[in-house]
């Protein structure tokens, strides 16, 4: 990605979302935007940047969404084979419930 393309993309992101990217974060920009490049059938990121310079609003919104959405596994979706919850219990309360203290026999 050349300096003009980085400047175009980082300026749009800053104006639309407040995201401030420095040049040392260009790898982040490239890795996240490759999905948009493939979906929109662009050849590369410079072609994507050119389309953004052309004020394609739907593309700009998509780029902002991709760059500002952060996936996390803190609250993962239920998957097949996961442990069943007890009635009235959520996964977050199950995780916080203290384990019972082992009882030792008294002689």
Secondary structure, DSSP 8 states (H G I E B T S, - for coil): --HHHHHHHHHHHHHHH-----GGGHHHHHHHHHHHHHHTT-SSHHHHHHHHHTT-HHHHHHHHHHHH-----TT----TT-----TT--HHHHHHS----------
